[in-house]
Amino acid sequence: MKRSFEELVAEADAVSVAGWDFSWLDGRATEERPSWGYQRLLGARLARASAALDIQTGGGEVLAGAASVFPATTVATESWPPNVAKATALLHPRGVVVVADPDEPPLPFADGAFDLVSSRHPASVRWSEIARVLCAGGVYFAQHVGPATSWELVEYFLGPQPTARHSRHPDLETAQARAAGLEVVDVRTERLRMEFHDIGAVVYFLRKVIWTVPDFSVERYRDRLRALDRQIRSEGVFVAHSTRTLIEARKA
């Protein structure tokens, strides 16, 4: 028997959303992955680095899975306290120092401290700070959330957002990187399919990826959630799309 709207929503609203592990959505939602394999490529760069910094590491899951051995100096930053605790438990035994940082400039590190700075899906990118903490020849390697990501969800709950849909365009980001003194050596973008198979998956996703609908709560959007639940039950799936940008930039 299919579970009711209330049951699905209550379950998704109660589960922890700490960390950056989406396994709770297994069997309930899917998202295509970019063809380049960010974690594998990051691992190759970590193997060549002597001092590495991972910005906005979340629960540390991506960094932890990227390498079996980390550079002698490896640091990760994170702002959300539940994620700081999770990343600390995961990364400290591996020799990685986790620093609680508010994601506001400046980064709490000296000029030229790292030869590799990485980030997967940073909420904001402080190009001047990235350039400052990189040593000469150092590399920024990241996978960014691109423009109009999850836009079908965004506009379902918030209505048309014609200006915001163009933010974080790779052309804009490469221009910002160059303005900060970095040479962009690689940039790739892919558009990927997302599927949500029940309303609980939507609630969980919006609670976890908080910038999608910044004021989201079940109570605030209960009527829209109920209408979306009816749509998913009728059509079998709600389809959205994500955009991912791979970017690599080197300090001269």
CYANA upper distance limits for C-alpha pairs under 8 A (distance plus 0.5 A):
  3 ARG  CA      7 GLU  CA      6.68
  3 ARG  CA      8 LEU  CA      7.03
  4 SER  CA      8 LEU  CA      6.79
  5 PHE  CA      9 VAL  CA      6.61
  5 PHE  CA    199 ILE  CA      7.78
  5 PHE  CA    226 ARG  CA      7.55
  5 PHE  CA    229 ASP  CA      7.28
  6 GLU  CA     10 ALA  CA      6.45
  7 GLU  CA     11 GLU  CA      6.68
  8 LEU  CA     12 ALA  CA      6.81
  8 LEU  CA    198 ASP  CA      8.35
  8 LEU  CA    199 ILE  CA      7.12
  8 LEU  CA    200 GLY  CA      5.33
  9 VAL  CA     13 ASP  CA      6.46
  9 VAL  CA    199 ILE  CA      7.26
  9 VAL  CA    200 GLY  CA      5.58
  9 VAL  CA    203 VAL  CA      7.20
  9 VAL  CA    218 VAL  CA      8.20
 10 ALA  CA     14 ALA  CA      6.73
 11 GLU  CA     15 VAL  CA      6.95
 11 GLU  CA    200 GLY  CA      7.64
 12 ALA  CA    200 GLY  CA      5.64
 12 ALA  CA    201 ALA  CA      7.59
 12 ALA  CA    203 VAL  CA      6.46
 12 ALA  CA    204 TYR  CA      5.70
 13 ASP  CA    203 VAL  CA      7.21
 13 ASP  CA    204 TYR  CA      7.20
 13 ASP  CA    207 ARG  CA      8.27
 13 ASP  CA    218 VAL  CA      7.79
 15 VAL  CA    204 TYR  CA      8.45
 17 VAL  CA    204 TYR  CA      8.00
 17 VAL  CA    207 ARG  CA      7.51
 17 VAL  CA    208 LYS  CA      5.90
 18 ALA  CA     59 GLY  CA      7.61
 18 ALA  CA     82 PRO  CA      6.25
 18 ALA  CA     83 ASN  CA      6.22
 18 ALA  CA     86 LYS  CA      8.11
 18 ALA  CA    208 LYS  CA      8.18
 19 GLY  CA     58 GLY  CA      6.00
 19 GLY  CA     59 GLY  CA      4.39
 19 GLY  CA     60 GLY  CA      7.89
 19 GLY  CA     61 GLU  CA      8.09
 19 GLY  CA     82 PRO  CA      7.87
 19 GLY  CA     83 ASN  CA      5.65
 19 GLY  CA     86 LYS  CA      7.02
 19 GLY  CA     87 ALA  CA      8.15
 20 TRP  CA     58 GLY  CA      6.15
 20 TRP  CA     59 GLY  CA      5.99
 20 TRP  CA     60 GLY  CA      8.04
 20 TRP  CA     61 GLU  CA      7.07
 21 ASP  CA     59 GLY  CA      8.33
 21 ASP  CA     61 GLU  CA      7.52
 22 PHE  CA     26 ASP  CA      8.13
 25 LEU  CA     29 ALA  CA      5.92
 25 LEU  CA     30 THR  CA      8.12
 25 LEU  CA    201 ALA  CA      6.73
 26 ASP  CA     30 THR  CA      7.98
 28 ARG  CA    196 PHE  CA      6.82
 28 ARG  CA    197 HIS  CA      5.71
 28 ARG  CA    198 ASP  CA      6.87
 28 ARG  CA    201 ALA  CA      6.50
 29 ALA  CA    194 MET  CA      7.89
 29 ALA  CA    195 GLU  CA      5.86
 29 ALA  CA    196 PHE  CA      4.95
 29 ALA  CA    197 HIS  CA      6.24
 29 ALA  CA    198 ASP  CA      8.35
 29 ALA  CA    201 ALA  CA      6.77
 30 THR  CA    194 MET  CA      6.11
 30 THR  CA    195 GLU  CA      5.70
 30 THR  CA    196 PHE  CA      7.29
 31 GLU  CA    192 LEU  CA      7.54
 31 GLU  CA    193 ARG  CA      6.32
 31 GLU  CA    194 MET  CA      4.79
 31 GLU  CA    195 GLU  CA      6.98
 32 GLU  CA    192 LEU  CA      5.89
 32 GLU  CA    193 ARG  CA      6.08
 32 GLU  CA    194 MET  CA      7.04
 33 ARG  CA     37 GLY  CA      8.36
 33 ARG  CA    192 LEU  CA      7.54
 34 PRO  CA     38 TYR  CA      8.49
 34 PRO  CA    190 GLU  CA      7.02
 34 PRO  CA    192 LEU  CA      7.85
 34 PRO  CA    244 ARG  CA      7.53
 36 TRP  CA     41 LEU  CA      8.33
 37 GLY  CA     41 LEU  CA      6.90
 38 TYR  CA     42 LEU  CA      6.50
 38 TYR  CA    142 ALA  CA      8.36
 38 TYR  CA    143 GLN  CA      7.33
 38 TYR  CA    246 LEU  CA      8.30
 39 GLN  CA     43 GLY  CA      6.72
 39 GLN  CA     62 VAL  CA      7.12
 39 GLN  CA     63 LEU  CA      8.11
 39 GLN  CA     65 GLY  CA      7.68
 39 GLN  CA     66 ALA  CA      5.68
 40 ARG  CA     44 ALA  CA      7.10
 40 ARG  CA     66 ALA  CA      6.64
 41 LEU  CA     45 ARG  CA      7.10
 42 LEU  CA     46 LEU  CA      6.64
 42 LEU  CA     66 ALA  CA      6.70
 42 LEU  CA    118 SER  CA      8.34
 42 LEU  CA    141 PHE  CA      7.88
 43 GLY  CA     47 ALA  CA      6.76
 43 GLY  CA     66 ALA  CA      5.09
 43 GLY  CA     67 ALA  CA      5.58
 44 ALA  CA     48 ARG  CA      7.37
 45 ARG  CA     49 ALA  CA      6.82
 45 ARG  CA    116 LEU  CA      8.20
 46 LEU  CA     52 ALA  CA      7.68
 46 LEU  CA     67 ALA  CA      7.58
 46 LEU  CA     70 PHE  CA      7.12
 46 LEU  CA     71 PRO  CA      7.16
 46 LEU  CA    116 LEU  CA      8.03
 47 ALA  CA     67 ALA  CA      8.09
 47 ALA  CA     69 VAL  CA      8.27
 47 ALA  CA     70 PHE  CA      7.69
 47 ALA  CA     71 PRO  CA      7.60
 49 ALA  CA     71 PRO  CA      6.59
 49 ALA  CA    115 ASP  CA      6.78
 49 ALA  CA    116 LEU  CA      6.77
 50 SER  CA     71 PRO  CA      5.65
 50 SER  CA     72 ALA  CA      6.82
 50 SER  CA     73 THR  CA      7.08
 50 SER  CA    114 PHE  CA      8.24
 50 SER  CA    115 ASP  CA      7.26
 51 ALA  CA     71 PRO  CA      6.38
 51 ALA  CA     72 ALA  CA      7.13
 51 ALA  CA     73 THR  CA      5.13
 51 ALA  CA     74 THR  CA      6.24
 51 ALA  CA    113 ALA  CA      7.80
 51 ALA  CA    114 PHE  CA      5.39
 51 ALA  CA    115 ASP  CA      6.20
 51 ALA  CA    116 LEU  CA      7.02
 52 ALA  CA     71 PRO  CA      7.23
 52 ALA  CA     73 THR  CA      6.81
 52 ALA  CA     74 THR  CA      5.23
 52 ALA  CA     75 VAL  CA      6.81
 52 ALA  CA    114 PHE  CA      6.00
 52 ALA  CA    115 ASP  CA      6.79
 52 ALA  CA    116 LEU  CA      5.22
 52 ALA  CA    117 VAL  CA      6.28
 52 ALA  CA    118 SER  CA      8.23
 53 LEU  CA     74 THR  CA      6.36
 53 LEU  CA     75 VAL  CA      5.33
 53 LEU  CA     76 ALA  CA      6.08
 53 LEU  CA     77 THR  CA      8.28
 53 LEU  CA    114 PHE  CA      7.17
 53 LEU  CA    116 LEU  CA      6.79
 53 LEU  CA    117 VAL  CA      5.21
 53 LEU  CA    118 SER  CA      6.72
 54 ASP  CA     63 LEU  CA      7.93
 54 ASP  CA     74 THR  CA      8.46
 54 ASP  CA     75 VAL  CA      6.83
 54 ASP  CA     76 ALA  CA      5.05
 54 ASP  CA     77 THR  CA      6.91
 54 ASP  CA    117 VAL  CA      6.32
 54 ASP  CA    118 SER  CA      5.22
 54 ASP  CA    119 SER  CA      5.94
 55 ILE  CA     76 ALA  CA      6.32
 55 ILE  CA     77 THR  CA      5.56
 55 ILE  CA     78 GLU  CA      7.37
 55 ILE  CA    117 VAL  CA      7.80
 55 ILE  CA    118 SER  CA      6.71
 55 ILE  CA    119 SER  CA      5.58
 55 ILE  CA    122 PRO  CA      7.83
 56 GLN  CA     76 ALA  CA      7.76
 56 GLN  CA     77 THR  CA      5.85
 56 GLN  CA     78 GLU  CA      5.13
 56 GLN  CA     79 SER  CA      7.55
 56 GLN  CA    103 ASP  CA      7.92
 56 GLN  CA    119 SER  CA      6.98
 56 GLN  CA    120 ARG  CA      8.18
 56 GLN  CA    122 PRO  CA      6.39
 56 GLN  CA    123 ALA  CA      8.36
 57 THR  CA     61 GLU  CA      8.37
 57 THR  CA     62 VAL  CA      8.09
 57 THR  CA     63 LEU  CA      7.68
 57 THR  CA     76 ALA  CA      6.55
 57 THR  CA     77 THR  CA      6.49
 57 THR  CA     78 GLU  CA      6.14
 57 THR  CA     87 ALA  CA      8.08
 57 THR  CA    119 SER  CA      7.31
 57 THR  CA    120 ARG  CA      7.81
 58 GLY  CA     78 GLU  CA      6.57
 58 GLY  CA     80 TRP  CA      8.38
 58 GLY  CA     83 ASN  CA      5.97
 58 GLY  CA     84 VAL  CA      7.87
 58 GLY  CA     87 ALA  CA      7.42
 59 GLY  CA     83 ASN  CA      5.16
 59 GLY  CA     84 VAL  CA      7.17
 59 GLY  CA     85 ALA  CA      8.29
 59 GLY  CA     86 LYS  CA      5.64
 59 GLY  CA     87 ALA  CA      4.81
 59 GLY  CA     90 LEU  CA      8.30
 60 GLY  CA     64 ALA  CA      6.42
 60 GLY  CA     76 ALA  CA      8.41
 60 GLY  CA     83 ASN  CA      8.43
 60 GLY  CA     86 LYS  CA      7.82
 60 GLY  CA     87 ALA  CA      5.03
 60 GLY  CA     88 THR  CA      8.38
 60 GLY  CA     90 LEU  CA      7.17
 60 GLY  CA     91 LEU  CA      7.16
 61 GLU  CA     65 GLY  CA      6.70
 61 GLU  CA     87 ALA  CA      7.95
 61 GLU  CA     90 LEU  CA      8.15
 62 VAL  CA     66 ALA  CA      6.80
 62 VAL  CA    120 ARG  CA      8.28
 63 LEU  CA     67 ALA  CA      7.87
 64 ALA  CA     68 SER  CA      8.49
 64 ALA  CA     90 LEU  CA      7.84
 64 ALA  CA     91 LEU  CA      7.03
 69 VAL  CA     94 ARG  CA      8.28
 70 PHE  CA     74 THR  CA      7.13
 70 PHE  CA     94 ARG  CA      8.14
 70 PHE  CA     95 GLY  CA      8.02
 70 PHE  CA     96 VAL  CA      8.14
 72 ALA  CA     95 GLY  CA      8.48
 73 THR  CA     96 VAL  CA      8.03
 74 THR  CA     95 GLY  CA      7.93
 74 THR  CA     96 VAL  CA      5.65
 74 THR  CA     97 VAL  CA      6.98
 75 VAL  CA     96 VAL  CA      6.02
 75 VAL  CA     97 VAL  CA      5.26
 75 VAL  CA     98 VAL  CA      6.35
 75 VAL  CA     99 VAL  CA      7.72
 76 ALA  CA     96 VAL  CA      7.57
 76 ALA  CA     97 VAL  CA      6.76
 76 ALA  CA     98 VAL  CA      5.32
 76 ALA  CA     99 VAL  CA      6.62
 77 THR  CA     98 VAL  CA      6.24
 77 THR  CA     99 VAL  CA      5.28
 77 THR  CA    100 ALA  CA      6.34
 77 THR  CA    101 ASP  CA      6.32
 78 GLU  CA     83 ASN  CA      7.42
 78 GLU  CA     84 VAL  CA      6.27
 78 GLU  CA     98 VAL  CA      7.97
 78 GLU  CA     99 VAL  CA      7.05
 78 GLU  CA    100 ALA  CA      5.83
 78 GLU  CA    101 ASP  CA      6.09
 78 GLU  CA    102 PRO  CA      7.81
 78 GLU  CA    103 ASP  CA      7.87
 79 SER  CA     83 ASN  CA      8.08
 79 SER  CA     84 VAL  CA      7.34
 79 SER  CA    100 ALA  CA      6.06
 79 SER  CA    101 ASP  CA      5.49
 79 SER  CA    102 PRO  CA      5.30
 79 SER  CA    103 ASP  CA      6.67
 80 TRP  CA     84 VAL  CA      6.65
 80 TRP  CA    100 ALA  CA      8.47
 81 PRO  CA     85 ALA  CA      6.77
 81 PRO  CA    100 ALA  CA      8.19
 82 PRO  CA     86 LYS  CA      6.80
 83 ASN  CA     87 ALA  CA      6.37
 84 VAL  CA     88 THR  CA      6.48
 84 VAL  CA     98 VAL  CA      7.65
 84 VAL  CA     99 VAL  CA      8.21
 84 VAL  CA    100 ALA  CA      6.87
 85 ALA  CA     89 ALA  CA      6.79
 86 LYS  CA     90 LEU  CA      6.77
 87 ALA  CA     91 LEU  CA      6.23
 87 ALA  CA     92 HIS  CA      8.37
 87 ALA  CA     98 VAL  CA      7.42
 88 THR  CA     92 HIS  CA      5.85
 88 THR  CA     97 VAL  CA      8.02
 88 THR  CA     98 VAL  CA      6.22
 89 ALA  CA     93 PRO  CA      7.75
 90 LEU  CA     94 ARG  CA      8.10
 91 LEU  CA     95 GLY  CA      7.11
 91 LEU  CA     96 VAL  CA      5.74
 91 LEU  CA     97 VAL  CA      7.72
 91 LEU  CA     98 VAL  CA      7.91
 92 HIS  CA     96 VAL  CA      5.57
 92 HIS  CA     97 VAL  CA      6.50
 92 HIS  CA     98 VAL  CA      7.75
101 ASP  CA    107 LEU  CA      8.22
101 ASP  CA    108 PRO  CA      8.25
103 ASP  CA    107 LEU  CA      8.25
103 ASP  CA    124 SER  CA      8.38
105 PRO  CA    126 ARG  CA      7.75
105 PRO  CA    129 GLU  CA      7.38
106 PRO  CA    129 GLU  CA      6.91
107 LEU  CA    129 GLU  CA      6.95
107 LEU  CA    133 VAL  CA      8.44
109 PHE  CA    113 ALA  CA      7.27
109 PHE  CA    133 VAL  CA      7.15
110 ALA  CA    133 VAL  CA      6.70
111 ASP  CA    132 ARG  CA      5.80
111 ASP  CA    133 VAL  CA      5.04
111 ASP  CA    134 LEU  CA      7.47
111 ASP  CA    135 CYS  CA      7.92
112 GLY  CA    132 ARG  CA      6.74
112 GLY  CA    133 VAL  CA      4.97
112 GLY  CA    134 LEU  CA      5.05
112 GLY  CA    135 CYS  CA      4.33
112 GLY  CA    136 ALA  CA      7.67
113 ALA  CA    133 VAL  CA      5.82
113 ALA  CA    134 LEU  CA      6.57
113 ALA  CA    135 CYS  CA      6.70
114 PHE  CA    133 VAL  CA      6.59
114 PHE  CA    134 LEU  CA      5.47
114 PHE  CA    135 CYS  CA      6.29
114 PHE  CA    138 GLY  CA      7.43
115 ASP  CA    134 LEU  CA      6.11
115 ASP  CA    135 CYS  CA      5.99
115 ASP  CA    136 ALA  CA      8.24
115 ASP  CA    137 GLY  CA      7.64
115 ASP  CA    138 GLY  CA      4.55
115 ASP  CA    139 VAL  CA      6.60
116 LEU  CA    134 LEU  CA      7.46
116 LEU  CA    138 GLY  CA      6.17
116 LEU  CA    139 VAL  CA      5.48
116 LEU  CA    140 TYR  CA      6.42
116 LEU  CA    141 PHE  CA      7.92
117 VAL  CA    130 ILE  CA      7.71
117 VAL  CA    134 LEU  CA      7.64
117 VAL  CA    138 GLY  CA      8.44
117 VAL  CA    139 VAL  CA      6.82
117 VAL  CA    140 TYR  CA      5.24
117 VAL  CA    141 PHE  CA      6.86
118 SER  CA    140 TYR  CA      6.19
118 SER  CA    141 PHE  CA      5.37
118 SER  CA    142 ALA  CA      5.73
119 SER  CA    141 PHE  CA      7.43
119 SER  CA    142 ALA  CA      5.30
119 SER  CA    143 GLN  CA      7.09
119 SER  CA    144 HIS  CA      8.35
120 ARG  CA    142 ALA  CA      6.03
120 ARG  CA    143 GLN  CA      5.34
120 ARG  CA    144 HIS  CA      6.69
121 HIS  CA    142 ALA  CA      8.17
121 HIS  CA    143 GLN  CA      6.31
121 HIS  CA    144 HIS  CA      5.13
121 HIS  CA    145 VAL  CA      5.89
122 PRO  CA    144 HIS  CA      6.96
122 PRO  CA    145 VAL  CA      8.06
123 ALA  CA    211 TRP  CA      8.36
126 ARG  CA    130 ILE  CA      6.75
127 TRP  CA    131 ALA  CA      6.66
127 TRP  CA    176 GLN  CA      7.33
127 TRP  CA    177 ALA  CA      6.35
127 TRP  CA    180 ALA  CA      6.46
128 SER  CA    132 ARG  CA      6.63
128 SER  CA    177 ALA  CA      8.50
128 SER  CA    180 ALA  CA      5.60
129 GLU  CA    133 VAL  CA      6.81
130 ILE  CA    134 LEU  CA      6.82
130 ILE  CA    140 TYR  CA      7.93
131 ALA  CA    180 ALA  CA      6.93
131 ALA  CA    181 GLY  CA      7.33
131 ALA  CA    182 LEU  CA      7.24
131 ALA  CA    251 LYS  CA      7.14
134 LEU  CA    138 GLY  CA      5.81
134 LEU  CA    139 VAL  CA      7.60
134 LEU  CA    140 TYR  CA      8.45
134 LEU  CA    251 LYS  CA      7.37
135 CYS  CA    251 LYS  CA      7.65
136 ALA  CA    251 LYS  CA      6.05
136 ALA  CA    252 ALA  CA      6.29
137 GLY  CA    250 ARG  CA      6.50
137 GLY  CA    251 LYS  CA      5.54
137 GLY  CA    252 ALA  CA      6.08
138 GLY  CA    250 ARG  CA      6.20
138 GLY  CA    251 LYS  CA      5.96
139 VAL  CA    248 GLU  CA      7.37
139 VAL  CA    249 ALA  CA      6.17
139 VAL  CA    250 ARG  CA      4.95
139 VAL  CA    251 LYS  CA      6.89
140 TYR  CA    247 ILE  CA      8.36
140 TYR  CA    248 GLU  CA      6.10
140 TYR  CA    249 ALA  CA      5.67
140 TYR  CA    250 ARG  CA      6.80
141 PHE  CA    246 LEU  CA      8.28
141 PHE  CA    247 ILE  CA      6.48
141 PHE  CA    248 GLU  CA      5.05
141 PHE  CA    249 ALA  CA      7.18
142 ALA  CA    246 LEU  CA      6.47
142 ALA  CA    247 ILE  CA      6.04
142 ALA  CA    248 GLU  CA      7.09
143 GLN  CA    244 ARG  CA      7.17
143 GLN  CA    245 THR  CA      6.05
143 GLN  CA    246 LEU  CA      5.04
143 GLN  CA    247 ILE  CA      6.85
144 HIS  CA    244 ARG  CA      6.30
144 HIS  CA    245 THR  CA      5.53
144 HIS  CA    246 LEU  CA      6.87
144 HIS  CA    247 ILE  CA      8.10
145 VAL  CA    149 THR  CA      7.42
145 VAL  CA    168 ARG  CA      8.00
145 VAL  CA    242 SER  CA      8.24
145 VAL  CA    243 THR  CA      6.57
145 VAL  CA    244 ARG  CA      5.49
145 VAL  CA    245 THR  CA      6.84
146 GLY  CA    167 SER  CA      8.40
146 GLY  CA    168 ARG  CA      6.07
146 GLY  CA    169 HIS  CA      6.57
146 GLY  CA    170 PRO  CA      7.57
146 GLY  CA    189 THR  CA      8.17
146 GLY  CA    242 SER  CA      7.95
146 GLY  CA    243 THR  CA      5.09
146 GLY  CA    244 ARG  CA      5.43
146 GLY  CA    245 THR  CA      6.20
147 PRO  CA    165 ARG  CA      6.38
147 PRO  CA    166 HIS  CA      5.89
147 PRO  CA    167 SER  CA      6.04
147 PRO  CA    168 ARG  CA      5.73
147 PRO  CA    169 HIS  CA      5.78
147 PRO  CA    243 THR  CA      6.68
148 ALA  CA    164 ALA  CA      8.31
148 ALA  CA    165 ARG  CA      5.09
148 ALA  CA    166 HIS  CA      6.98
148 ALA  CA    167 SER  CA      8.15
148 ALA  CA    242 SER  CA      7.60
148 ALA  CA    243 THR  CA      7.36
149 THR  CA    241 HIS  CA      6.62
149 THR  CA    242 SER  CA      4.66
149 THR  CA    243 THR  CA      5.74
150 SER  CA    154 VAL  CA      6.78
150 SER  CA    194 MET  CA      8.48
150 SER  CA    212 THR  CA      7.61
150 SER  CA    240 ALA  CA      6.05
150 SER  CA    241 HIS  CA      5.79
150 SER  CA    242 SER  CA      5.80
151 TRP  CA    155 GLU  CA      6.48
151 TRP  CA    165 ARG  CA      7.83
151 TRP  CA    240 ALA  CA      7.37
151 TRP  CA    241 HIS  CA      7.49
151 TRP  CA    242 SER  CA      8.30
152 GLU  CA    156 TYR  CA      6.51
152 GLU  CA    239 VAL  CA      8.13
152 GLU  CA    240 ALA  CA      5.77
152 GLU  CA    241 HIS  CA      7.80
153 LEU  CA    157 PHE  CA      6.90
153 LEU  CA    212 THR  CA      8.19
153 LEU  CA    240 ALA  CA      7.27
154 VAL  CA    158 LEU  CA      6.33
154 VAL  CA    159 GLY  CA      7.85
154 VAL  CA    212 THR  CA      6.52
154 VAL  CA    213 VAL  CA      6.54
155 GLU  CA    159 GLY  CA      4.84
155 GLU  CA    160 PRO  CA      5.81
155 GLU  CA    161 GLN  CA      7.16
157 PHE  CA    213 VAL  CA      7.80
157 PHE  CA    221 TYR  CA      8.10
157 PHE  CA    224 ARG  CA      7.39
158 LEU  CA    213 VAL  CA      7.83
161 GLN  CA    165 ARG  CA      6.72
162 PRO  CA    166 HIS  CA      8.16
163 THR  CA    167 SER  CA      8.02
168 ARG  CA    172 LEU  CA      7.16
168 ARG  CA    173 GLU  CA      6.92
169 HIS  CA    173 GLU  CA      6.83
170 PRO  CA    174 THR  CA      6.50
170 PRO  CA    187 VAL  CA      8.09
170 PRO  CA    189 THR  CA      8.07
170 PRO  CA    245 THR  CA      7.32
171 ASP  CA    175 ALA  CA      6.78
172 LEU  CA    176 GLN  CA      6.75
173 GLU  CA    177 ALA  CA      6.64
174 THR  CA    178 ARG  CA      6.71
174 THR  CA    184 VAL  CA      7.10
175 ALA  CA    179 ALA  CA      6.64
176 GLN  CA    180 ALA  CA      6.84
177 ALA  CA    181 GLY  CA      7.17
177 ALA  CA    182 LEU  CA      5.93
177 ALA  CA    183 GLU  CA      7.83
177 ALA  CA    184 VAL  CA      7.63
177 ALA  CA    249 ALA  CA      7.96
178 ARG  CA    182 LEU  CA      5.32
178 ARG  CA    183 GLU  CA      6.38
178 ARG  CA    184 VAL  CA      7.43
181 GLY  CA    251 LYS  CA      7.16
181 GLY  CA    252 ALA  CA      7.82
182 LEU  CA    249 ALA  CA      6.30
182 LEU  CA    250 ARG  CA      5.92
182 LEU  CA    251 LYS  CA      5.27
182 LEU  CA    252 ALA  CA      7.06
183 GLU  CA    249 ALA  CA      5.74
183 GLU  CA    250 ARG  CA      5.57
183 GLU  CA    251 LYS  CA      6.73
183 GLU  CA    252 ALA  CA      7.33
184 VAL  CA    247 ILE  CA      7.95
184 VAL  CA    248 GLU  CA      6.49
184 VAL  CA    249 ALA  CA      4.65
184 VAL  CA    250 ARG  CA      6.91
185 VAL  CA    247 ILE  CA      8.38
185 VAL  CA    248 GLU  CA      6.20
185 VAL  CA    249 ALA  CA      5.95
185 VAL  CA    250 ARG  CA      7.47
186 ASP  CA    246 LEU  CA      8.03
186 ASP  CA    247 ILE  CA      6.10
186 ASP  CA    248 GLU  CA      5.58
186 ASP  CA    249 ALA  CA      7.52
187 VAL  CA    245 THR  CA      7.33
187 VAL  CA    246 LEU  CA      5.94
187 VAL  CA    247 ILE  CA      4.97
187 VAL  CA    248 GLU  CA      7.02
188 ARG  CA    245 THR  CA      5.99
188 ARG  CA    246 LEU  CA      5.59
188 ARG  CA    247 ILE  CA      7.19
189 THR  CA    243 THR  CA      7.48
189 THR  CA    244 ARG  CA      6.08
189 THR  CA    245 THR  CA      4.88
189 THR  CA    246 LEU  CA      6.92
190 GLU  CA    243 THR  CA      6.24
190 GLU  CA    244 ARG  CA      6.01
190 GLU  CA    245 THR  CA      7.21
191 ARG  CA    241 HIS  CA      7.19
191 ARG  CA    242 SER  CA      6.31
191 ARG  CA    243 THR  CA      5.06
191 ARG  CA    244 ARG  CA      7.17
192 LEU  CA    241 HIS  CA      5.89
192 LEU  CA    242 SER  CA      5.64
192 LEU  CA    243 THR  CA      6.64
192 LEU  CA    244 ARG  CA      8.36
193 ARG  CA    239 VAL  CA      7.64
193 ARG  CA    240 ALA  CA      6.70
193 ARG  CA    241 HIS  CA      5.11
193 ARG  CA    242 SER  CA      6.98
194 MET  CA    239 VAL  CA      6.19
194 MET  CA    240 ALA  CA      5.46
194 MET  CA    241 HIS  CA      5.70
194 MET  CA    242 SER  CA      7.36
195 GLU  CA    237 VAL  CA      6.75
195 GLU  CA    238 PHE  CA      6.20
195 GLU  CA    239 VAL  CA      5.20
195 GLU  CA    240 ALA  CA      6.85
196 PHE  CA    201 ALA  CA      6.66
196 PHE  CA    202 VAL  CA      6.99
196 PHE  CA    237 VAL  CA      6.05
196 PHE  CA    238 PHE  CA      5.58
196 PHE  CA    239 VAL  CA      7.01
197 HIS  CA    201 ALA  CA      7.52
197 HIS  CA    232 ILE  CA      7.22
197 HIS  CA    236 GLY  CA      6.85
197 HIS  CA    237 VAL  CA      5.23
197 HIS  CA    238 PHE  CA      7.08
198 ASP  CA    202 VAL  CA      7.50
198 ASP  CA    229 ASP  CA      7.46
198 ASP  CA    232 ILE  CA      6.92
198 ASP  CA    233 ARG  CA      8.08
198 ASP  CA    237 VAL  CA      7.77
199 ILE  CA    203 VAL  CA      6.85
199 ILE  CA    225 LEU  CA      7.64
199 ILE  CA    228 LEU  CA      7.64
199 ILE  CA    229 ASP  CA      5.84
199 ILE  CA    232 ILE  CA      7.89
200 GLY  CA    204 TYR  CA      6.66
201 ALA  CA    205 PHE  CA      6.59
202 VAL  CA    206 LEU  CA      6.67
203 VAL  CA    207 ARG  CA      6.67
203 VAL  CA    218 VAL  CA      7.89
204 TYR  CA    208 LYS  CA      6.66
205 PHE  CA    209 VAL  CA      6.32
206 LEU  CA    210 ILE  CA      6.34
206 LEU  CA    212 THR  CA      6.95
206 LEU  CA    213 VAL  CA      7.15
206 LEU  CA    216 PHE  CA      7.39
207 ARG  CA    216 PHE  CA      7.62
207 ARG  CA    217 SER  CA      8.05
210 ILE  CA    214 PRO  CA      6.02
210 ILE  CA    216 PHE  CA      8.10
216 PHE  CA    220 ARG  CA      7.29
216 PHE  CA    221 TYR  CA      7.50
217 SER  CA    221 TYR  CA      6.80
218 VAL  CA    222 ARG  CA      5.85
218 VAL  CA    225 LEU  CA      8.26
221 TYR  CA    225 LEU  CA      6.54
222 ARG  CA    226 ARG  CA      6.55
223 ASP  CA    227 ALA  CA      6.84
224 ARG  CA    228 LEU  CA      6.62
225 LEU  CA    229 ASP  CA      6.51
226 ARG  CA    230 ARG  CA      6.95
227 ALA  CA    231 GLN  CA      6.90
228 LEU  CA    232 ILE  CA      6.67
229 ASP  CA    233 ARG  CA      6.67
230 ARG  CA    234 SER  CA      6.64
231 GLN  CA    235 GLU  CA      6.50
231 GLN  CA    236 GLY  CA      8.35
231 GLN  CA    238 PHE  CA      8.28
232 ILE  CA    236 GLY  CA      5.49
232 ILE  CA    237 VAL  CA      5.52
232 ILE  CA    238 PHE  CA      6.37
233 ARG  CA    237 VAL  CA      8.04
